Amino acid sequence: MKQGFYNIIKGKFLVNDDAFGNWRFIIFLSFLALIMIASSHVADKKVHRIAKLNDTVKELKSEYLDVRKQLTQVKMESKISAAMAQRGLQPSETPPQIIRIIKQ
């Protein structure tokens, strides 16, 4: 057992007669490690992109709420009548009349 441990530490398993199988396994493990590293980098990029998109969504929602608030204020009858009063227009004193056309 002790001799086997020393052989592993010294690297004799890489230079003995059946070392080709060991080298193939080491290369395979190295390839898998590279794939894992690349996969984690891609996942990190996606996480950062998702965070950036969430920030953008929050900004757009707040902008939407602000514009909607401004629109409701501009659509108020008092604001419209004040803007028209500056141009010299006033609301009508008489209510509108209904015109009915009967086809015969």
N, C-alpha and C positions, 0 to 999 in steps of 0.2 A: 504494500500500500504506500509506504513511504517512498519507495523508488519510483512508483508511478506518478506520484505528486511532483517529485523533482523533475521527472521527464517532461511533465506538462509545463512547469515553470521555465525550464531551459528551452522549450520549444522543439524537442526532439520529435514530437508527433508531426511536425511540419516537414521534416527532412528524411524520415525513414522511408522504406520501400512502398508502403501503401499510403503515402502522403497525398496522392492525387485526390482521393476521396475526401480527405480533410480539407484540402484547398477548395474543392468545389463547394463544400458545406460553408466554409468561411466566406467565400464570395457570395453565395446565396444569402447568408445572413447580412452581409454588408449591403446587398441590393435591397433587402427588405427594410433595413434601417434607413436607407436613402428614400425609399417610398414613404415610410412613416414620417420622416422629416418634411418632405414635400407636402404630404397631406396635411400636416399640422400648420404649415405656412399658409396653405390655401384656406384652411378653416379660419385662421386668424384674420386673413384679409377679408373674408366674408363677414366675420363678426364686426370688424371696423366699418365695413361698408353699411351693414345693417344699422349700426349706431349713428352713422352720419345721416342715413336716410330717415331714421326716427327723429333726429334733430330737425331736419328739413320739414318733416311732416308737422312737427310741433309749431315751427315758425309759420308755415302756411295756414295752419288752423287759427293761430292767433291773428294773422293778417286777415283771414276770411271773417272772423268775428268782428274785427275793427271796421272793415269795409261794410259789413252788414249793418252795424250800428250806425255808421254814417249815412247809409242809404235810408234807413228807417227815419232818421232825423230829417233828412232832406225831403222825404215824401210826406211829412206831416203837413196838414192843411194850413196851419199857422205860418210855417216857413214859406210855403208856396204863396200864400196871400201877401206876406210881407215882401217877397221878391217881386210880385206883380204890382204892389203898391208903389214901388220905386219906379216902375215903368209907366205908372199912371193908370193901371187897370185896377178895377175894383170888382168884388163879387156882385152878382146880380141881386137886386132886392126882390124881384118877383121870381117865384118858383117856375121851373120849366113846365111847359104844357105838353100833353101827350097828343100826338097827331095820329089818328087812325085812318087807314085807307081801306075801304071795303070794295072788293072786286065784285062786279056783277056780271 
